[in-house]
Amino acid sequence: MPSLSVYYDDVFLAHDPPGGAFVLPPHDWLAVEEPHPDRPARIENVRHAIERAFPDMVGWEPVEPATREQLERVHDPDYLDAFEAAAPGERLTPETGVGEGTVEAAEHAAGAAVSAAERALHSAPDEVVYAPVRPSGHHAQPTTADGFCYLNNVAVAAAHALATEGADRVAVVDWDVHHGNGTQEAFYDRDDVLVVSLHDDFGSWGPHHPQSGGVEESGDGDGEGYTVNLPLPPGTGDRGYAHAFERIVEPVVGEYDPDLLLVSAGQDPGFLDPMGRNVVTTAGFVDLGRRVSGLADECADGSLALVQEGGYQQSHLAFATVGAIEGALGVESGVREPFFPLGENYPPVQRWVEEARRAHAEYWPLSG
């Protein structure tokens, strides 16, 4: 019987970032006080949905904070000192502020990702590992917080697996609707971590974060070719993500042959998400979960861990996450969202994916 190991702690709910505006100058005329999009209810709803959807499969695992040694494999010591000393209400960047409980929650989030990676490398057959962490991590860079992120959970987990768990290669697949710029920066000049990011091309249609993730960003030095960016147009939808996986993600990750597959699982491509426009349904997330599980079985001996990133529509996030876990487990829970999807914008996706294939074919077998 499939099993689900979940690394969760109520400390994730203690993170209380200051509200306000999150649009950078010169758009400060949009600066209005409002609750922060990253609210505790996001993860509370996910927890309750998992309890309902997988009551006979789920095991709840304890969480310890990441150690300083683990964090320093990715983050600069001076940045860590400054983060730990930050006072509630202080903004580390215009859109990333520290609140009560932020430091403790972030250190536990990174620790949960580390434990999830360890568990995945020694997982039982048909076991899926998931860490519903908060705050997210994939925008956090080695020397700075960024985009609601303070410590790069997945990057810390990948570096830990390489340093202590005997892994030679780790692949990160990031399907959050925003570019995983922090994870990219952490490993940009290395070939022992493959970073594949599927994300909306926000730069072409508004002041959205971050303004990075073009196909020309492919790595440097030893890491040349090991950063694979897949910009996608708004409205990509279920078929578009399936197309991108079939044409690029699956052949690249399969060729890389990692020992561990980590997924930066941000469900903000969901069709109701206020910070994304890629209209992916719960069925689409089921398919994404099934695809990464298949990749892990094919080339990583089943070693797969999903680590939560974004997803800001509090209700749909829970349904979308259950969908991704269903797909990874290969089961049907019967839990479905009571909403109707928006229309997809599939035709441009094919052109965008083929442009990305041509760009990455220099490094990977994608010319066919």
N, C-alpha and C positions, 0 to 999 in steps of 0.2 A: 504494500500500500504506500502511495506517495506520502511524504512528510514535509512539513514546513517549519523551519526554525527561524524564529523572529527575535531580533535583538532590540528590545524596547525598554525604556525607562521613563517614568513620569517626569524626570528632570528635563526632558525635552519640552515639556509644557511650561517650564519656568522662564524660558526665554521670552522677554517682553520688550521688543525693540520699540524705540520712539516712533510715533506716527509722523505724518506730515507729507511733504511732497517728495517725489522720487525722480523728477525730471531735472536733468542737469541744465545749467545756464547755457544758452541765453533764453531758455524756456521757463524762467523762474516766475513768469506771470501765471503759471499753472500751480504755483505753490499754495496749496490749501491744506489745512490740517484735517486729517482723516485717519482712521485706524490703519495700522500697517497691514499690508497684504498677507504677511506671514503670521497668521494667527494660530494660537494653540488648537483651535477647533479643527484645523486641517488634519493634524495627526490623531487627535482624539477620534474623529470620524473614521479614519483609516483603521485604527485599532478595533473599534466596535464592528466595522464591516468584516474584518478578518475573523473576529470571534464568531460572527454569525455565519460566514461563508465556509469556514474550514474548522468546525468545532472538534472534529475527530482526528485532524491532521496536524494541528498547530502545537508547537512547543515554544513557550516563552522563555527566552534566555536572559541571564543577567548581563548588565552592562557595566564596564569599568571605564573610567576616563583614560584617554590616551596618555602615555607617559611623555615626558619632555624629550626623551631619546627618540621616540616614534615621531613626534611632531617635527623635530629638527632634521629629520631626513628629507623634509619638504620645505619647512618654513625657516626663515632667518631668525636666529635667537633674539636679535634686537626687536624684530616685529612681535615675537611672542611675548617679550617683556612688556612692550607697549600695550598689547592687547590685554594682557592679564591685569595691567594697572589702570585700564580705562575706567572712568567713572560712569555710572548710569546717566544717560542723556547725552553722552559724548558721541559725536559722529566721527567715525574713522574715515568715511568718504561721505559725499553728500547724500547718498541713498542708503548707507549702511551705518546704523547707529547702535550703540550698546545700551541695553536695558538691564533691569534687575534679572539676574539669573543667566545672562547671555554667556558669560565666560564658562560657567560650569556646564551649561547645556552644550556648548560647542565642543568642549573637551570630551564630554561623554559621547557626543555624536561621532567624533573621530574615533573614539575607542570602540564604539559599536561597529563601525566600518572595519576596523582592524580585526575584531573578533569574528565578524561575518566572513572576512577573507580567510582567516585561519580555519573556520568551520568548513568553508567551501572546499578548501584544499584537502580536507580529510573527510568529506561528506560521504554518507551512505548512498547506495544506489537509489535513485528517485527522490533524493532530498533536495529541496530548494531552500536557500538561505536569503532572508530579507531583513534589512535594517531600516525601519521607518523613522529616520533621524530628523531632527530639527535642532538648529538651523542647517540649511543646505550647505554645500561646500564647493561646487565646481567652478565658481567664479573667484574664489580665494586664491591669490597668487603667493609665491614664496615670501614676498615682502609687504603685502598689503591685503586688507580686506577688500571686498568688492561685491556689489550686486546682492546684498542680503547674506553674504557668505563671509565667514571669519577664518575657519580652518578647512582645508581641502580634504574632506573625509575620504573620498575615493583615492586621491593621490597618496595620502598617508597610508591607506590600506595596501595600495600597490607597492609602495616602497618597503613597507614592512614585510610583505610576502617575499619580495626579492632578497631582503637582507637576512631574514631569519627562518623562512619556511621552505627553503630549497627550491623556490620557483626561479626559473631562468628567464621566462618571458611572461608578461602580463598584458592582456588586451583590455582596454576600457572602451565600451560602447556607450555613448552619451546620447540619449534620445530626448533629453530636455529641449524645449522649444528655443531656448537661448544657447548661444555658443558657449561651450565649456572652456573659456579662455584661461582660467586658472590652471586646470589640468593640463591644457596644452603647454602653457609656459613651464610648468614643473618638469616636463619630460621632453621639451622641444629638441634638445641636443642628445637624446639617448635612443638607443635601439632596443632596449630591454622592456620598454613599455610602448605598445601601439595605442594611439588615441584616435578613435573614430567618433566624430561628432556630427549628428544630423540636427540641423537647426534652421529656424526661419531666417531668411535674409532680411532682417529688420533694417539694415543699413540702407536699403534701397527705397524704403517707404516711410521712414519716420525716425524720431529721436529716441529709439529704443536701445536697450543695453544688451550686450556690448557691441561696439562697432568693430567687430572682428569676425574671423571664421571663413575667409575666402579660400578658394581652392589653391591659391598661390601660397598659402601658409602651410607648408608641407614638411617642416623640420629643418634642422641645421646641423652641420657636422655629421657626427655618427648617427644623429636622429633624422637625417634627410630621408623623406619618404614615409616616416613612421607617424606622422600626423596626417590624418585623412579627414578633411572637412567636406561636408555635403550640405551646402546651402540649399534651402528649399523655399519655394514660393508660398505665400499665404494661401490657405485652402488646400494644401497638399492632400490631406485626408488619408483614409485607410489604404486605398489602392496605391497612392503615391508612396507611402512609407514601405509597403510591400515591394514596390518596384525598386526603391532605393536599396533595400536589403538584398534583393535578388541580384541586382546589377553591380553593387559595389561592396556592401558590408559583408555579406556571406563569403564571396570569393577572397576578399582581402584578409579577413580574420582567419578563414580556413588556411590560406597560404602561410600566414604568420605562425600558426600552430602554437598558441599560447598554452601555458600550464594552468592559467587561471583566467577566467572571464569575469570582469566586474562591469556591472551596468549602472550608469548614472541615470536612475529611473525617475526623471521628472515627467509627471503626467500633465504638464501644461500645454502640450499639443492638443489636449482634449477640446471638444467642440464648444464647450461652455466657458472655457477659461478666459478670464478678463485680461490676461497678459500674454496670450498667444492667439494665433489665428489659423491653426492648422487642422481644425475640425475632425480630429481622430475620435472615433466612437469607442465604447467599451469593447466591442468586437474587434476593433483595430488593435487595442492594447492586448487582447487575448492573442492575437496573431503575433505581435511583437514578442510577448513572453514565450510563445511556442518557438519562435525563430531563434532567440538567444539560447533557449534550452537545447535546441537541436545543435547549435554551434558548439556549445559547451560539451555535449555528448560526443560530437564528431572530433573535436581537436583538443579538448582540455580535460578529458577523462571525467566529464560531468561536473567539473569544479566551476560553480556559478554562484555569484552573490549579487543581489539587487540592492542598491543603496538609494534611498529616497533623495531626490533633488526638489525641483519645484512642483507646481500644481496649486493653483490659487482659487479655484472655484470649490468652496469647501465641501459641497455635496458631491459633485461629480468626481472630485479627486478620489474619494473612497471607492466609487464604482470602478473607475479606471484602474486603480491599483489592484483591486480584487481581480479585474480582468487580466492584468499582466501576470499576476501570480497563478491564476487558473491556467493560462497558456503555458507557463513554465512547469507547472505540476502535471499538465495533461489531464485535468479534471474539469467538470462543470459544476459550479456551485448553485446555479439557478438564481443568483443575485444579479439583477439587471436594473439599470437606471430608468426612471420614469420620464424620459425626455425624448425629443425627436431631434435627430442630427440636422445640421446645416448642410448645404450643398458643397460637394467637393469641387476642386479646381484642378482636375487631373491632367488635362492635355499639356499645360506648361511643365508639369513635373518631368515628363519624359525627356523634354529638351534639356532641362536643367541637370538631370541626372547624367545624361549623355555627355554634357559639357564637363561635368565632374569626372566621369570615367576617362575621358581623354586626358584630363590634367593628371590623374593619378596613375594612368597606364604606364608612365615612365618607370614606376617603381613596382607595380603589381600586375598580375596576368589578367588585364581587363580589356584587351584589344579586340576580343571576339564579339 
